[in-house]
Amino acid sequence: MECVQVHDDDGVRTVVLNRPESLNAINYDLLDDLERVARQSHNDPSVRAVVIRGSGRAFCAGDDLKGMGTERIPLPEDDPNLRAELGYPRFILALRHLAKPVVAQVHGYALGAGCDLALSCDLVYAASDATFGLVFAQRGMVSGTCLLPRLVGYQKACELLFSGRTFDAEEARRLGLVNRVVPAERLDEEVTAEVRRLAEGPTTALGLMKRAINQGLGVPLETAVDLQRHVVAASFRTFDYAEGKRAFQERRPANYRGN
């Protein structure tokens, strides 16, 4: 994979967007690589948690407006439905279906599709000098409608999408889009500590909670309760459930295996 680099270290998979010359702008090759890595990470039991970050000066500057098409995956000029199908919402589903914690490590710009990439992750850590924005309207484009309203509500989503304005990391935190803002020089350290903690935890249980949260958004309360019952029952069959109980009874730290 040319557009994405993957590094594995003791249960933590770091996925690096690798188009620094274009501020990691998204084209079809990068999309394809990212979707493939998400599927592989879901199916690989040795991967317990995932970090997504950008190389160079930015997390991701959004769609490559110089051209999404590549030699491997040309732009289908005459088929707008296929163009929409090939677009970045593919990674939203891939990351939300990945049954392990995914952390976005954001520095520099996270704009347009790059902002939605961060919002697709389960946790977002941002450098204090990071800049966010769903800037589609400024380019005459339509997007950003599936995640943002779930996170900030209808009126605020309309404001941010209709204006396409950018906002800093502290405002993103106040809006609930970012979990933690740290000085840029400490971002690696803070993310490493958090993702290591997640990877050492009961990651199957975390994946089950992630599934219930995502499937339970916007459904009737009765449906959300049924979803919770389903994942609770599934957790009873895991090693980590039994290990957590034993560790509590024996007054020792749990040794979770992620299964």
N, C-alpha and C positions, 0 to 999 in steps of 0.2 A: 504494500500500500504506500503510495507516494505522498498522499495528502494528509495522512494521519500517522503519527508515530505512537507505538504502544510499548510501555515499560511495565513489567510485573515485578513486584517486590513483596514477598511474604503476605500474599493475599490481597494486596492493593494493586489495582491496575490503573496506571496513569495514561490517559489518552491525550496526545498533544496535537492540536490542529497545526499543520505544517505548511502553510502558505504565507510565510512572514512578509514576503515582498508585496503582497496585496492585503496586508493586515488580516490575514486568514479569511478573506472573503470566500463565500461558499459558492462552489460550482458543483456540477453533477458528480464529478469524481470524488470530491470531498464528502458529499452527501452519501454516495455509495459506500465509501470507506467507513464513515461513521456508523451507518446503519449496520454494516457487516460486523464491526467491532462490538456494537451493542448486542447483537444476536449471539456472537461468540462468548461474550462476557456472561450473558444470561445462562448459557449452557455449560460453562466451565466451572466445575465445583471448586477449583483452586482460587477462583476470583471471588473475594468476599466483599469488596467495595471498589468503587470507581471514581476517579478524579478526571474532570475534563478541563483542560487549560489551553491557552494559545501560545505559540512561539512568537518571539519578537516583541513588538511594541503594543500588541493588542490581543484581547481575547478573540474577538471576531467582529469585523466591520459590516457583516451582513451579506446579502446576495452580491455576487460579482456582477456589477452592472456593466462591465466590459464584455460579459458573455458567460452565461451559465453552461453552455454547451462545451464539450471537450471532444478530443479525437476519439476517445473511447465511447462517450455518450453524447452524440450530437444533439443540438437544440431542435426539437420538432416544431419548426416555424409555423406550419400550417395546421397544427392540431392543438388548440388552446386547452382542451381537456387533458391531453397527455402532458402538456407542459405543467399544468397544475398538479397532476398526479406525481410527476417527477420532482416536484418542489420540496422545500425543506420540511413541511409537516410530517414527512416520513420519519424524521429523527425524533419528533415529539412523541409519536407512538412507540418507537423503538426504545426510547429512554424510559418512558413511563411504564412500559411492559417489562423492563429489565428488573427482575425480582431481587435486586440488591441495592443498597444505598448508592446514590450518585451525587457527587459534590461538584459544583461549578466553582472554579478558581478564576475570578475575573480581575483582569488588570487592563488598563488602557480603555479601548472602546468595546462596548457590547451594544451594537446598533442593529435595528431591523431584525433580520433573521438571527443575528448574533445575540440579540437581547432575548428572543424567544428560545434560543438554545440554552441560555442560562436559566430561563424560567422553566424549561423542561426538566431540569435537574431537581433533585429532592431537597438539597441544601445549596445555598449560594453564599460564598465568602468573597468579599470584594475588597480590593485595595482602595484606600481613601481617595485616590485620584482617578478612580474609574468613572467612566461616563456611559450612561445607559440611554436608550431611546427606541421607541417603536416608530421609526421615522418614515414609514411607508407613504403616508399622505403627502409628504414633502416631495416624493418622487412620482406622484400620481399612481401609486400602487395600492392594492388592497391586500391586507394580511393582518396578522396579529390578533385576530378576533377570538381564538379558541381558548387561550390560556389567561390572558390579562383580566377579562371580566370575572373569572373564577377567583382571582386573587385580590382585586381591588374594588369590585362592585361595578355596577352599570355606569353611573354618572362619571366616576373617575376614569373608567376605561374609555368612555367616549371622549373625555377631555384629552387624554394622552394620545389616543389614536387619531382623533380629528386634527389635533394641532401638530402631531409628529414631533413635538419638542423633545429635547434631550434633558436629562436630569442627572444630578451627581449621585454618588454612592450613598450619601447620608439620606437624601430624599428617598432613594430606593429602599433603604432600610425602614424609614418611617412608613412607607407604603406597604410594607410587608413583603417586598420582592427580594430582599436580601436579609440573610440571617445575621451576618456579622460584617462590620467594616473595620479593617485594620490598616495600619501604616504599610505602604507598599513593601518596605524592606522586611516586614514580618509576615507577609502573606504566605510564603512557602512554609514557614515554620508552623503557622496556625493551622493551615489546611492539612499538613502532614500529621499533626497531633490529632485533629478531629477524625480524619479518615482512618488512621491507625486504630483509634478507639472503636470506630464503627466496625472495622474488619475483625476485631477481636470479640465482637458481640455476637448475639444469636441472630445471625444474618438471615436465616430462613424465616424466623419470626418477623424480622424487619421487612422482609419481602412480602410476607402475607399481610402485614399492616399496610404497606404501600399499595397493594392490590385493592384492599378494602377501601382505603381512602379515595383512590382514583375512581373506582367503580361507584362509590357512594356519593360523590359530588353531584348535587342537583337532582337526586332521586328522592322519592317519598321516604319518610322516616322508617316506615315498615320495611322497605327494601334495604335501607342501610343497616337495619338491625339484622335482617336475614344474612346480609353479606358478612357482618361481624360474626354471627353464629358459625358460618361456614369456615372462616379463617381460624376462629378459636378451636373448632373441632379438628382442623388440619394440624394445628400446632401441637395438639395432644400426642400426635404420632411421631414427633421429632425427638432426636437425641437431646437437643438443647433444652427442650422443656423439662425432660427428666433430670438433666444435669443442673439446671437452674434450681430445681427443688432440692436436689441432693446437696448442692453447695450451700444453700440457705440453712438446711438442717445441720450440716457439718460445720457451719460458720467459717467458710473458706471462700476464696474467689472462685467463680465459676470458670471452667475450662470449656468454652463453647467451640463447636466444630463447624457450625454453619449447616447442620443437617438435622 
